[in-house]
Amino acid sequence: MTHNELKAVAEWLATHPHIKKARRVENNTLELNLGAKEESLFFDMTRGHPTAYLGPSRRPAQDFNAPFDTLLHQTLSQSRLLEAHVPEGERILRIEVQPRSRYKDRRVTLQLEFTGRHANAILLDDEGHVIEALRHIDADRSYRVVRPGVELLPLPPRPRKEEPPFQGEITARLRENYRRLRDRKMKNLREQKRRQIEKKRDKTLRLLQALPDAEALEAEAEHFRELGNILLANLHKIRPYDRELTTRDFEGKSVTIPLPEGITPHRMGEYYFNKARRAQAKSRRVHIEQENLEAKLRFYDNILQAIDEAKEPYDLELLVPKQGRSKRKKEKLRDGELYWIEGYKVFVGRNARENQKLLELARSNDLWMHVRDLPGSHVIVRTDKQNLPESVLHSAAKLCVDFSTPHPGNYAVDYTKRKFVKIQEGSNVEYDKYKTLHILKEGVEIRE
């Protein structure tokens, strides 16, 4: 942002007496809510292109609990905004507040440095010492150390360029910044999430294509049974140390049967009958595995559809969580997919077998969800006997719809405790004492 844009932001900020809420919502993005219910001021301090924008207040994509986040909340949330100004010629916004505490005369400054690749957010006390910072800088990297307890030195002088005066309404510019940033972020994030799911889908498709042919296995089983019967009918012809038996089948055709080593003649028929049973069982498993893999493919296709329909980065992160977050939780799930919504575990079945497995593993007070009158994913929310927030219920129900169907519409999602769900056959269930959420699934054509 330019110096004059920051001055306009400071003048607009000065018209607000309080900061209601301050927190980090993304790795490099801070939110200041000034009292409006639906809109907040955001500072994206990403290195290289820091910016400010006005956008909808939203839940953080993950929990941020670093010392900077704790102190940011303690000093700025519910604070009185004393002053906002921009030092002459600098791309620095200083927001001075009086925290809500017993120290009535205490002042804290949030210094936002829009300095390209050196962008930073720093909390300072009234003597100019660093309380905490978004990014720490040590003496071996710069003469300007940014560490708690260290006096913050001024930025080195830089050539000043003439800037045209800012014209127009700063709030309009900030909202335009949000739209532009959101569109760029959504495009990049959408492509990234699609690649992750397409990789899983391609792997599932390769497994499906590599399955043996069920009809060929049936024919193989029938062939082994016939050989076993022929051997039983011709045991008297087998001599010690024969490696094969040449005889005629039941239709009078000549046939040569390899004789297994180390097996007595009267057990050779059993040997081929066992091979027939194994081929028959493999044929049945192929059908089951084919159905499971095809259901997984539909599951991934539904996710891809939902990715295309997502409107906000939060929706994309909900559909395809960051891999790093799953690893940090050290949680692996053999059957189904694991998601985290505001700290709650959410399990999703991708096919009938996984739906059944999740039902068996769920605890009695866990929450079960399913789209009414629609075959699809079962969702289990681990409650740990707590009442779930409405936002978690709605997000889990949306996942349930997105993973069950690619078609837009208004869907009823029934949910109840697992102890009120009775398994009938496979993953078919009967349930009682349920409530219903209505989820609108929009298609791409509706959104556009």
C-alpha positions as CSV (number, residue, x, y, z in Angstrom):
1,M,0.0,0.0,0.0
2,T,1.1,3.6,-0.6
3,H,1.9,6.1,2.0
4,N,-1.2,8.2,1.1
5,E,-3.5,5.1,1.2
6,L,-2.2,4.3,4.7
7,K,-2.8,7.9,5.8
8,A,-6.4,7.6,4.6
9,V,-6.8,4.3,6.5
10,A,-5.4,6.0,9.7
11,E,-7.9,8.9,9.3
12,W,-10.8,6.5,8.9
13,L,-9.6,4.4,11.9
14,A,-9.5,7.5,14.1
15,T,-13.2,7.8,13.7
16,H,-13.7,4.6,15.7
17,P,-13.4,4.8,19.5
18,H,-12.9,1.1,20.3
19,I,-11.5,-2.1,18.9
20,K,-13.9,-4.9,19.7
21,K,-11.8,-7.9,18.7
22,A,-8.2,-8.5,17.5
23,R,-6.9,-11.9,16.3
24,R,-4.9,-13.7,13.6
25,V,-7.1,-15.5,11.1
26,E,-4.4,-16.8,8.7
27,N,-0.6,-17.2,8.9
28,N,0.0,-13.6,7.9
29,T,-3.4,-11.9,8.3
30,L,-4.7,-10.0,11.3
31,E,-8.3,-9.0,11.9
32,L,-9.4,-5.9,13.8
33,N,-13.2,-5.8,14.4
34,L,-14.2,-2.2,15.1
35,G,-17.8,-3.1,16.2
36,A,-19.5,-4.0,13.0
37,K,-21.2,-7.4,13.1
38,E,-20.4,-8.5,9.6
39,E,-17.3,-6.6,8.5
40,S,-13.8,-6.2,9.9
41,L,-10.5,-4.5,8.9
42,F,-7.8,-7.0,7.9
43,F,-4.1,-6.6,7.5
44,D,-2.4,-9.1,5.2
45,M,1.3,-8.9,6.2
46,T,2.5,-11.4,3.6
47,R,6.1,-10.6,2.6
48,G,6.4,-8.9,-0.8
49,H,2.8,-7.6,-1.1
50,P,1.3,-6.6,2.3
51,T,-2.1,-4.9,2.1
52,A,-5.2,-3.9,4.1
53,Y,-8.8,-4.6,3.2
54,L,-12.4,-4.6,4.6
55,G,-14.1,-8.0,4.4
56,P,-16.5,-10.3,6.2
57,S,-15.5,-11.3,9.7
58,R,-14.7,-15.0,9.6
59,R,-13.5,-17.9,11.7
60,P,-9.8,-18.6,11.6
61,A,-8.7,-21.4,9.3
62,Q,-6.9,-22.8,12.3
63,D,-6.1,-22.1,15.9
64,F,-3.2,-19.6,16.5
65,N,-1.8,-19.8,20.0
66,A,1.7,-18.3,19.6
67,P,2.7,-15.6,22.2
68,F,2.1,-12.9,19.6
69,D,-1.5,-14.1,19.2
70,T,-2.1,-14.2,23.0
71,L,-0.8,-10.7,23.5
72,L,-2.5,-9.3,20.5
73,H,-5.9,-10.5,21.9
74,Q,-5.1,-9.4,25.4
75,T,-3.9,-5.9,24.5
76,L,-6.2,-4.9,21.6
77,S,-9.5,-6.8,22.1
78,Q,-12.0,-4.6,23.9
79,S,-9.4,-1.7,23.9
80,R,-9.9,2.0,23.5
81,L,-8.5,3.3,20.3
82,L,-6.4,6.4,21.2
83,E,-4.7,7.3,17.9
84,A,-3.9,6.0,14.4
85,H,-1.3,7.8,12.4
86,V,1.3,7.3,9.7
87,P,4.8,8.8,10.1
88,E,5.7,11.2,7.4
89,G,7.1,9.5,4.3
90,E,6.8,6.0,5.8
91,R,4.7,3.1,4.9
92,I,4.0,2.4,8.5
93,L,0.6,2.4,10.3
94,R,0.7,2.9,14.1
95,I,-2.4,2.1,16.0
96,E,-2.2,3.3,19.6
97,V,-4.7,1.8,22.1
98,Q,-5.4,1.7,25.8
99,P,-5.9,-2.0,26.8
100,R,-8.9,-3.0,28.9
101,S,-6.9,-3.6,32.2
102,R,-6.3,-2.2,35.6
103,Y,-3.4,-0.1,34.2
104,K,-5.5,2.8,33.1
105,D,-2.6,4.8,31.8
106,R,-0.9,2.0,29.9
107,R,-0.6,2.4,26.2
108,V,0.2,-0.2,23.6
109,T,1.0,0.4,19.9
110,L,0.4,-2.0,17.1
111,Q,2.9,-1.1,14.4
112,L,2.1,-2.4,10.9
113,E,5.1,-2.1,8.5
114,F,4.0,-2.3,4.9
115,T,7.6,-2.5,3.7
116,G,7.6,-5.1,1.0
117,R,9.6,-8.2,1.8
118,H,10.3,-6.9,5.3
119,A,6.6,-6.5,6.2
120,N,5.9,-7.1,9.9
121,A,3.4,-6.5,12.7
122,I,4.9,-5.5,16.0
123,L,3.4,-4.8,19.5
124,L,5.2,-2.0,21.3
125,D,5.0,-0.6,24.9
126,D,4.8,3.1,25.6
127,E,8.6,3.3,25.7
128,G,9.1,1.8,22.3
129,H,10.2,-1.6,23.4
130,V,9.0,-4.7,21.6
131,I,6.3,-6.7,23.4
132,E,5.9,-9.3,20.7
133,A,6.0,-9.5,16.9
134,L,4.6,-11.5,14.1
135,R,8.2,-12.2,12.9
136,H,11.3,-12.0,15.1
137,I,14.5,-10.7,13.6
138,D,17.9,-11.5,15.2
139,A,21.1,-9.5,15.1
140,D,22.8,-11.8,12.7
141,R,20.1,-11.0,10.1
142,S,19.7,-7.2,10.5
143,Y,21.0,-4.3,12.6
144,R,17.3,-3.7,13.5
145,V,16.5,-6.5,16.0
146,V,12.9,-7.4,16.6
147,R,12.7,-9.4,19.8
148,P,10.7,-9.0,23.0
149,G,12.2,-6.5,25.4
150,V,14.4,-4.9,22.8
151,E,14.0,-1.2,21.9
152,L,12.8,-1.0,18.3
153,L,15.1,1.1,16.1
154,P,13.6,3.2,13.3
155,L,13.6,1.9,9.8
156,P,16.6,3.0,7.7
157,P,16.0,6.0,5.5
158,R,14.9,5.3,2.0
159,P,14.4,7.4,-1.1
160,R,11.0,9.0,-1.1
161,K,8.9,9.0,-4.2
162,E,6.3,11.5,-5.1
163,E,2.9,9.9,-4.7
164,P,-0.4,11.2,-6.1
165,P,-2.8,12.2,-3.3
166,F,-5.4,9.5,-2.5
167,Q,-8.8,10.3,-4.0
168,G,-12.1,8.7,-3.3
169,E,-13.5,6.8,-0.3
170,I,-11.0,4.7,1.5
171,T,-13.6,2.1,2.6
172,A,-14.5,1.5,-1.1
173,R,-10.8,1.0,-1.9
174,L,-10.4,-1.4,1.1
175,R,-13.4,-3.4,-0.1
176,E,-12.0,-3.5,-3.6
177,N,-8.7,-4.8,-2.1
178,Y,-10.6,-7.6,-0.5
179,R,-12.4,-8.6,-3.7
180,R,-9.1,-8.6,-5.7
181,L,-7.2,-10.5,-3.0
182,R,-10.0,-13.0,-2.5
183,D,-10.3,-13.7,-6.2
184,R,-6.5,-14.2,-6.5
185,K,-6.3,-16.4,-3.4
186,M,-9.3,-18.4,-4.4
187,K,-7.9,-19.1,-7.8
188,N,-4.6,-20.3,-6.4
189,L,-6.1,-22.2,-3.5
190,R,-8.7,-23.9,-5.8
191,E,-6.0,-25.1,-8.1
192,Q,-4.0,-26.4,-5.2
193,K,-6.9,-28.3,-3.6
194,R,-8.0,-29.7,-7.0
195,R,-4.5,-31.1,-7.5
196,Q,-4.6,-32.8,-4.1
197,I,-7.9,-34.5,-4.7
198,E,-7.1,-35.4,-8.3
199,K,-4.0,-37.2,-7.1
200,K,-6.1,-39.3,-4.7
201,R,-8.7,-39.9,-7.5
202,D,-6.0,-41.0,-10.0
203,K,-4.6,-43.4,-7.5
204,T,-8.1,-44.9,-6.8
205,L,-8.7,-45.1,-10.6
206,R,-5.4,-47.0,-11.1
207,L,-6.4,-49.5,-8.3
208,L,-9.8,-50.0,-10.0
209,Q,-8.3,-50.6,-13.4
210,A,-5.8,-53.0,-11.9
211,L,-8.5,-55.3,-10.5
212,P,-8.6,-58.7,-12.1
213,D,-11.5,-59.6,-14.3
214,A,-14.3,-61.2,-12.2
215,E,-15.6,-63.3,-15.2
216,A,-12.1,-64.6,-15.9
217,L,-11.8,-65.7,-12.2
218,E,-15.2,-67.4,-12.4
219,A,-14.0,-69.3,-15.5
220,E,-10.7,-70.2,-13.7
221,A,-12.6,-71.5,-10.7
222,E,-14.8,-73.7,-13.0
223,H,-11.7,-75.0,-14.8
224,F,-10.0,-76.0,-11.5
225,R,-13.1,-77.8,-10.3
226,E,-13.3,-79.7,-13.6
227,L,-9.6,-80.7,-13.2
228,G,-10.2,-81.9,-9.7
229,N,-13.1,-84.1,-10.8
230,I,-11.1,-85.5,-13.6
231,L,-8.3,-86.4,-11.2
232,L,-10.7,-88.1,-8.8
233,A,-12.1,-90.2,-11.7
234,N,-8.6,-91.2,-12.8
235,L,-6.7,-91.8,-9.6
236,H,-5.9,-95.4,-10.7
237,K,-3.9,-94.1,-13.7
238,I,-1.5,-91.9,-11.6
239,R,1.9,-93.6,-11.1
240,P,4.5,-92.6,-8.5
241,Y,6.7,-89.7,-9.6
242,D,4.4,-88.7,-12.5
243,R,4.6,-85.0,-13.2
244,E,1.4,-84.8,-15.3
245,L,-1.6,-86.9,-16.2
246,T,-2.7,-87.2,-19.8
247,T,-6.3,-88.6,-20.1
248,R,-9.7,-87.6,-21.4
249,D,-12.2,-85.2,-19.9
250,F,-15.9,-85.9,-19.4
251,E,-16.6,-84.9,-23.0
252,G,-14.0,-87.2,-24.5
253,K,-11.4,-84.6,-25.3
254,S,-7.7,-85.2,-24.5
255,V,-6.5,-83.2,-21.5
256,T,-3.1,-83.0,-19.7
257,I,-3.2,-82.1,-16.0
258,P,0.0,-80.9,-14.2
259,L,0.4,-82.9,-10.9
260,P,1.6,-81.0,-7.9
261,E,4.8,-82.1,-6.2
262,G,4.8,-83.4,-2.6
263,I,1.1,-84.4,-2.7
264,T,-0.2,-87.9,-2.6
265,P,-2.4,-88.9,-5.5
266,H,-5.6,-89.2,-3.4
267,R,-5.1,-85.6,-2.3
268,M,-4.5,-84.1,-5.8
269,G,-8.2,-83.6,-6.5
270,E,-8.5,-81.7,-3.2
271,Y,-5.6,-79.5,-4.3
272,Y,-7.5,-78.3,-7.4
273,F,-10.7,-77.9,-5.5
274,N,-8.9,-75.6,-3.1
275,K,-7.6,-73.6,-6.0
276,A,-11.2,-73.4,-7.4
277,R,-12.5,-72.1,-4.0
278,R,-9.7,-69.5,-3.8
279,A,-10.5,-68.2,-7.3
280,Q,-14.2,-68.2,-6.5
281,A,-13.6,-66.2,-3.3
282,K,-11.3,-63.8,-5.1
283,S,-14.0,-63.3,-7.7
284,R,-16.5,-62.3,-5.0
285,R,-14.0,-60.0,-3.4
286,V,-13.3,-58.3,-6.7
287,H,-17.0,-57.3,-7.0
288,I,-16.9,-55.9,-3.4
289,E,-13.7,-54.1,-4.0
290,Q,-14.9,-52.7,-7.3
291,E,-18.0,-51.3,-5.6
292,N,-15.9,-49.7,-2.9
293,L,-13.4,-48.2,-5.3
294,E,-16.2,-46.9,-7.6
295,A,-17.9,-45.3,-4.5
296,K,-14.5,-43.6,-3.6
297,L,-14.3,-42.3,-7.1
298,R,-17.8,-40.7,-6.7
299,F,-16.7,-39.4,-3.4
300,Y,-13.7,-37.6,-4.9
301,D,-15.8,-36.4,-7.9
302,N,-18.2,-34.8,-5.4
303,I,-15.3,-33.1,-3.6
304,L,-14.0,-31.7,-6.9
305,Q,-17.5,-30.4,-7.6
306,A,-17.7,-28.8,-4.2
307,I,-14.2,-27.2,-4.7
308,D,-15.5,-25.6,-7.9
309,E,-18.5,-24.3,-6.0
310,A,-16.7,-22.9,-3.0
311,K,-16.9,-19.2,-2.4
312,E,-14.4,-18.5,0.4
313,P,-11.0,-19.9,1.3
314,Y,-12.5,-21.2,4.5
315,D,-14.8,-23.5,2.5
316,L,-11.8,-24.9,0.6
317,E,-9.8,-25.5,3.7
318,L,-12.8,-27.3,5.2
319,L,-13.2,-29.5,2.1
320,V,-9.4,-30.3,1.8
321,P,-7.6,-29.6,5.1
322,K,-3.9,-28.7,5.0
323,Q,-1.8,-31.9,5.2
324,G,0.5,-30.3,7.8
325,R,-2.4,-29.9,10.2
326,S,-3.4,-33.5,10.0
327,K,0.2,-34.6,10.6
328,R,0.5,-32.3,13.6
329,K,-2.6,-33.9,15.1
330,K,-0.8,-37.3,14.6
331,E,-4.1,-38.9,13.7
332,K,-4.5,-41.5,11.0
333,L,-7.7,-43.1,9.9
334,R,-7.7,-46.4,7.9
335,D,-11.4,-46.3,7.0
336,G,-12.8,-43.0,5.8
337,E,-11.5,-39.4,5.9
338,L,-10.7,-37.3,8.9
339,Y,-11.5,-33.6,9.1
340,W,-11.1,-31.0,11.8
341,I,-13.8,-28.3,12.3
342,E,-13.0,-25.8,15.0
343,G,-11.1,-28.4,16.9
344,Y,-13.7,-31.2,16.6
345,K,-12.9,-34.4,14.9
346,V,-15.2,-35.2,11.9
347,F,-15.1,-38.7,10.3
348,V,-16.5,-39.2,6.8
349,G,-17.2,-42.5,5.1
350,R,-16.4,-42.7,1.4
351,N,-18.3,-45.9,0.6
352,A,-20.7,-48.4,2.2
353,R,-17.9,-50.4,3.9
354,E,-16.4,-47.3,5.5
355,N,-19.8,-46.0,6.5
356,Q,-20.4,-49.3,8.4
357,K,-16.9,-49.2,9.9
358,L,-17.4,-45.7,11.2
359,L,-20.7,-46.6,12.8
360,E,-19.1,-49.5,14.6
361,L,-16.2,-47.3,15.9
362,A,-18.4,-44.3,16.9
363,R,-19.0,-43.7,20.6
364,S,-22.6,-43.6,21.9
365,N,-22.6,-39.8,22.4
366,D,-21.0,-39.0,19.1
367,L,-23.1,-37.2,16.5
368,W,-24.2,-39.1,13.4
369,M,-25.3,-37.3,10.2
370,H,-26.8,-38.4,6.9
371,V,-28.6,-36.7,4.0
372,R,-32.2,-37.9,4.1
373,D,-33.4,-40.2,1.4
374,L,-30.1,-40.1,-0.4
375,P,-27.4,-42.8,-0.5
376,G,-24.1,-41.3,0.4
377,S,-21.5,-40.5,3.1
378,H,-22.2,-41.0,6.8
379,V,-20.6,-38.3,9.0
380,I,-19.6,-38.9,12.6
381,V,-18.7,-35.9,14.8
382,R,-16.7,-36.7,17.9
383,T,-18.4,-34.7,20.7
384,D,-16.6,-35.9,23.8
385,K,-20.0,-35.4,25.5
386,Q,-20.0,-31.6,24.7
387,N,-22.8,-29.6,23.0
388,L,-21.6,-28.7,19.6
389,P,-21.6,-25.1,18.4
390,E,-24.1,-24.3,15.7
391,S,-21.2,-23.4,13.3
392,V,-19.7,-26.9,13.7
393,L,-23.1,-28.5,13.1
394,H,-23.7,-26.5,9.9
395,S,-20.2,-27.1,8.6
396,A,-20.4,-30.8,9.2
397,A,-23.8,-31.0,7.5
398,K,-22.4,-29.1,4.5
399,L,-19.6,-31.6,4.3
400,C,-22.2,-34.4,4.4
401,V,-24.1,-32.9,1.5
402,D,-21.0,-32.0,-0.6
403,F,-19.6,-35.5,-0.2
404,S,-22.9,-37.3,-1.0
405,T,-24.1,-35.6,-4.2
406,P,-22.8,-33.3,-7.0
407,H,-26.2,-31.9,-7.7
408,P,-27.4,-28.5,-6.5
409,G,-30.5,-28.3,-4.4
410,N,-32.0,-27.9,-0.9
411,Y,-31.2,-31.0,1.2
412,A,-32.4,-32.2,4.6
413,V,-29.6,-33.5,6.8
414,D,-30.8,-35.6,9.7
415,Y,-28.5,-35.9,12.8
416,T,-28.8,-37.6,16.1
417,K,-26.6,-39.3,18.7
418,R,-24.9,-42.5,17.7
419,K,-26.8,-44.5,20.4
420,F,-30.0,-43.7,18.6
421,V,-28.8,-45.2,15.3
422,K,-29.5,-48.9,14.7
423,I,-27.5,-50.8,12.0
424,Q,-29.8,-52.9,9.8
425,E,-27.8,-54.5,7.0
426,G,-24.4,-53.3,5.9
427,S,-24.5,-49.5,6.3
428,N,-28.3,-49.2,6.2
429,V,-29.7,-47.8,9.4
430,E,-32.8,-46.8,11.4
431,Y,-32.6,-43.8,13.6
432,D,-34.7,-42.0,16.2
433,K,-34.7,-38.7,18.2
434,Y,-33.2,-36.8,15.4
435,K,-33.1,-33.2,14.3
436,T,-32.8,-31.8,10.8
437,L,-30.7,-29.1,9.2
438,H,-31.6,-27.8,5.7
439,I,-28.5,-27.2,3.6
440,L,-28.6,-25.3,0.3
441,K,-26.1,-26.6,-2.2
442,E,-25.5,-24.2,-5.0
443,G,-24.2,-25.2,-8.4
444,V,-21.6,-23.2,-10.3
445,E,-24.3,-22.0,-12.7
446,I,-26.3,-20.6,-9.7
447,R,-23.2,-18.9,-8.2
448,E,-22.3,-17.2,-11.4
